[in-house]
């Protein structure tokens, strides 16, 4: 995003005016501006670029909108406007929203393909707004890049490299367990899921912040590619499984936001990173594994692997007795069926935390939706030969049974827990949100954490 956002008070004015207020706005403009806009009112585009009558230089840009409440009004402008530097006009909150919209809409994934260069940039004069927009956009760009990168170039070792870079940048500490070290340190399910791949499974562990601050632990599902294992996915189901490390991408991006903003927390980020591959030593349906917590799990389906690697990481996360534990995962298609692809669902053992997340989602136009931890469904993953099965006995309520499975490995009486089940992918392009990898619920979550720990 270099060059897209600059800290400056110079730029072509960019005005947003509601359609119902356009005539009133024009009454306060020069006759020349009013004449140009009135002459072009029949055009299909709501964006008017008005040049100076004498110099032919761009004088102002007018965007006519239905209403000013949406934060995504500027989401397509970076790719529509001619070369130049622009400055959004309006109150502080409006400028902040639309600046972020502008920058997020300018995102392009060009690692493997040359794309037309975006030559419109945005100037923000307020230092606090500039800093906040830059930090949030940079983190969301990181999430999008991680998810969009093909699996061949985004395996466990590549996720490790990303976390190492963050640790170095923000003066954190990074450690990892690789391959059979996972067995030596009692992370059996992470090892089991990833052992069939030539890309060795890993547990990635980043720690940052003052030890005296409240402990916040983030856990992210890092399945860098999911073939389904021996319960092989069909071709259509496997096509976009490079995004199955989207949970890891979310916690990495959220961690960058937290560290860049210097929130007063002792942050820990745990990413169990694997490839769920097929080979002679792949784990099998019917196998039983004893997890880090000591709970035995019968494998009903090898394609329900995300909850397996998460359960060991969640068990480890309890050791620090964190003030708050959150995990992100591209865990179930059932959550997409329930809420669609653009609304992330979450579960929580703490009503106050859940209410705070929903509230901040609405305030930041980054909505999230709470789903129930309906304990009655625990019987659906009963096993005859182990403590539990890794799958429910029915496809109904699949997001709930997956969350209940994970809940077996946390201690809600000890630590409030939040589990996000996210798509991590835009299936269609919307203003500010191009198709492809996406960070969903991150702004809502960061805003909640900022309020919780900065009070």
Secondary structure, DSSP 8 states (H G I E B T S, - for coil): -TTTEEE-S-SEEEEEEEGGGHHHHHHTS-HHHHHHHHHTTTSS-SEEEEE-TTT--EEEEEEEES-S--TTTTTTGGGTS-SEEEEE-S-HHHHHHHHHHHHHHT----SSS------EEEEE--HHHHHHHHHHHHHHHHHHHHHHS-GGG-SHHHHHHHHHHHHHHHT-EEEEEETTHHHHTT-HHHHHHHTTSSS--EEEEEEES-TTSEEEEEEEEEEEEE--TTS---HHHHTTGGGGGHHHHHHHHHHHHHHHTT-SEEEEEEEEEEEE--STT---TT-EEE-TTS-EEE-S-TT--HHHHHHHHHHHHGGGT-SEEEEEE---HHHHHHH-SSSEEEEES-HHHHHHHHHHHHHTT--EEE----GGGGGGG--SSSSEESS-SSSTTHHHHHHHHHHTTS-TTTSEEEEEE---EESS-BTTB-SEE---SHHHHHHHHHHHHH-
